[in-house]
Amino acid sequence: MMLDKNKTIDFMGLRKLALGLSILMILVSIASLALRGLNLGIDFTGGTVMEVAYPESTDPDKVRGVLQAAEYKAIVQHFGSAKDILIRLPPQVETDDKAKLSNDVLATLQAETPAVELRRVEFVGPQIGEELREDGGLAMLYALIGILIYVAFRFEFRFAVGAVVALVHDVIITLGFFSLTQIEFDLTVLAALLAIIGYSLNDTIVVFDRQRDNFRLLRDETPREVLNISINQTLTRTLLTSMTTLLVVIALYVFGSEVISAFSLALIVGIVVGTYSSIYVASNLLLTLGITKEALIPPEKEKIEGMNEDGSVV
């Protein structure tokens, strides 16, 4: 298969602009995380989770209005069916009696609709929430360390640094998005972040694989030209994969329930940012770190006396 070197898109020609954009997005994300933080859900802060059943289909907004009128701050959403309602209550300063709190909430709902039934109630303590935060952070850290080792072993250390920096870039910007919008950050969003790491890495590995092969095949081109050729050759695959995945995730966000809305939104942001970082962060960093053909071209075999280069006897 002949390599088409006549590419029209000079991706690396925009690398300085892309670098400035990435730095700006990261600084805004870090500033928002430092000043506003994340709107942590009950999974991390602790609180009460109640599942109630109505005799007929009920609008969560109506239930939310009843609770707000009673001065309860709650997240209300459908759970399973239009008759089942899931209520998430943050820790209440006014009372430490969790059983009394759930009974009071149920009484408030029954005052509006007497046939409401309590299906289950769960209490999540702040200590468990803290453990979940720590475990989630460690999970991402271990994932990044494992990726660093894998890419360094398979490719070269500069490729490993580029891949990990691109992943950190994606995670920070996604976290910054949730900090800026103050959308609730719960365990489903954490799961989405881990999925984003895997998706972005897969996209980066495909580009890296072509770049490594081209460094060995294209002996006359500069590193910048090799990177440009490789990105253009994998561009169709990258865009088709990203667009196909985005269509599915957008459908989940639009037509799915509120339970997976934050999860779907995190994936949408992560896929867009991950596709960008595979081109303009990982490959950009390879040039910045001074990648050379010599680092990837295997040394030529020494010619053994009495044998030709192809191994045949003279």
N, C-alpha and C positions, 0 to 999 in steps of 0.2 A: 504493500500500500504506500503510495507516494505521499509525502508530507506537503501540504499546501502552505507555502511560506508567504503567500501574498495576502496577508490579513490586513483589514482596513481599520480595525479597532485597536488603538494604542492604549491599552489599559494602564501600562506602567508610565505612560506619559502624564496620567492624571494622579500618580501616586502621592505627590506632595499635597494636592488638594484633598485627596482621600484621607491622608494622614491628619491634616488639619481638622477635617470633619469628624474623624474618629476621636481625636483628642478632645474636641469640643463636646461631643456627645458623652464621653466618659466623665469629663469634668462636671457637666451639668448633672449627670446621674449621681456621681459621688457627692456633690453638694446637696442634692435633694435628699439622698439617703442620710447624710449627716444632719441636715436641718429638720427634715420632715419625718424621716424614717419610713418604715413600712406599716401599712394598716394591717397588723397581724390578726389573723382569725382566731377563733376559739381553740383550734388545734394547738396553737402556740401560747395563747394568753390564759387559757383556762376559761371555764364558763359552764353553761347548761345547754344541753341539746334536748329538745322535746319533739316527739312525733305525735301528731294528733290526727284524728280521722273525722271528717265531716260527712253528714248523711248524703250530701250531693256536691257537685262540683263547686269549688270555691276559689275566688280570686285572691291570691296572696296579698295584693295591695289592700283589700278590704280587711284582712286579718291584721296586717301591719298597722292600719289605721286604728283598729280597736286597741291594739297594744300601745300605740303612741298616745292615744287618749288617756290611757291609764299610766302614762309616763314610764313605759318600758321601752328601752332601746333594744330592738331585736332585728335579726335578719330572718325574713320569712320567704319561703320558696316551696314550690311543689316538690313532692318526693314520691316517686313511683307512679302516682296517678293524680288526676285532677282533684280527687277527694282527700288525698293525703297531704298534709302540710308539715313541713319541717321548720322548727323555730330554733334559732340560735340566740342565746342570751349571753352577753358578756358578763364578767363578774360584777355583781351588784354591791355597791358600797353600803347601801342601806341595810343589808342583811347578810349574815353568814350562814343562815339556815337554808341550805339548798332545797331540802324537801319542802319547806314552807314556800319558797320562791316558786317552785313548779306548781304547787297546789294553788297559789294565788293567781298565777298566769292561767291555769286551767279554769279557775272560777271566773276570771275576767272573760274568757272566751265563751264559757257556758252561759254567762249573763246575756250575751248577744245571741248565741245559738245553743240552746240547752242540750241538743243531741250530740255535741262534740264529745269524742272519746279520746282518752289518753292511751296511746299505743305503747310508748316507751319513753323513758327519760334517762339521760346519761349526764354525769358530772365529770368535767375535765379539770383537774387541779392545775394550778400554775407551775408546780414542780414538774409535772408530766410535760407541760408545754415547753418548759425550759429544756428538758431532755430532748424533746423533738427538735428544737432549734439547733441544739448542739449536734445531734445525730445527723440532721440534714446538712449542716455545714461540713461535717466530717465526710459525709458521703460524697459531696462535690469535690472536696480536697483530695480524697483518695482516688476519685475518678480522674482528676487532672494529673496526679502523679503517675497513675498507671498509663495514661495516654502519653505522657512525656517519655516514659521508658519504652513503650511500644514503638512510637514513631522514631525515636533515636536509634532503636535496634534495627528497624525496618529500612529507614532512609539514612538520615545523617543528623547530627545533633542540632544543626541550624534549622532543619526542617521541624524537629521536635519543638524547639523554642517558638517557631512561627505558629505551629498548630496550637500550642497551649496558650500563647498570647491571644490568638484569634478566639479561642473558647472563652477565656477570661473576659475579653472584649464583649462577646455576645451576652454572657451572664450579667455583667455589670450594667449594660444598657437595658436589658430586660428588667432587671431589678429597679433601675432608675425610672423606667416607664411606670412600673407599679407604684413607686414612691411618688412620682409626679401626679398620677391620676388618683392615688389613694384607693385603688381597687383592693378589696380584701385579699391578703396574701395567706393562703392556707396550704394544707398538705398537697392538694391537687396542683397548685401552682409550683410547689417544690418538685413534684413529679414531672411537671412540664419542663422545668429547668434541666433536670437530668436527661429528659428526652431531647431537649435542644442541644445539649452537649454531644449526644450520640449522633444526631442528625448533622450538625455542623461539622463534626469530625469526619463523618463519612464523605461529605461533600469536599472537604479539604483534602482528604486522602486521595480521592479521584484525581484532583488537580495535581497534587504532588506526584502521583504515580506517572502521569504523562510528562511532567517536568523532568523527573529523573530520567525517564527513557530518552527524552529529547536532548538532555545534556550529553548523553552518550552517543546519540545519532548525529546531532547537528554540531559538527566540530568547528565550523567557521563563524557561527553567530556569537554575538556577545551574550552574557547572562540575561540582560534585559530583553534581548530579542527572543531568546529561548523561552523565557517566562511568558512573553506576549503570545508567541505561537502556541504554547501549551494551553494557555487560558482560552484562546480562540477555538482551539480544537475541542475543548471540553465544554464550551459555552452552551451549545445546544442541549447537551445532556443535563447540564446544571439547571438551565431555565425550565426544561420540560419536567424534571423531577420536582423542582421547587413549585412550579405552577400547579402540577397535579396534586401535590401534598397540600398546597394552600387551598385549593378548591374543596378538598375534603374537610379541612379544619374550619374554613369559613362556613361551610354547611353545618358543621357541629355547633358553631357559635350562633348562627342565625336561627337554626331550627331546634337546637338542643335545649335542654332545660337549664335553669339557673345554676344547677349543681355543677355543671361542667363549663359554664360560661367563662370563668376566670382561667380555667385550664386551657380552653380553646384560644382565648385571647393571648395568653402567654406563648402558645405555640405559633400563632400568627406573627407576633413580634419577633420571636426567635428565628423563625424560618427566613423572614425578610432580612434580618440583621446577619444571620448565619450565611446566607448566600452572598451578601455584600462582603463579609469578612473573609470568605474563602478566596475571593479575588483580590481585594484591596488591603487586607491586613496580613494574612499568612504569606502571600507571595511578595508583598511589599517589604515585609520584614526580612525575607531571604536576601533581597538586594541590599538592604541596610546592613545586614550582618556579613555581607561580602561573600556570598556563595560563589564558588568557582567550579569550573568543569573538572578540574583536577581532583576535587573532593569526591566526585561521583563516577568519574571514568575509571574503570578497573585497570590496574597496571598491565601492560602488554607482557605476554608470556615470553620468557627468555628462550631464544632459539637454541635447541640442543644440537651439539656437534654431530654431524652425520644424518640429520633429519631436516626436512623442509618445514616451513612455517605451518603447513597444514597437518604435520605429524607423519607424513610419508617418509620412507627411507630414501636417502639420496642414491 
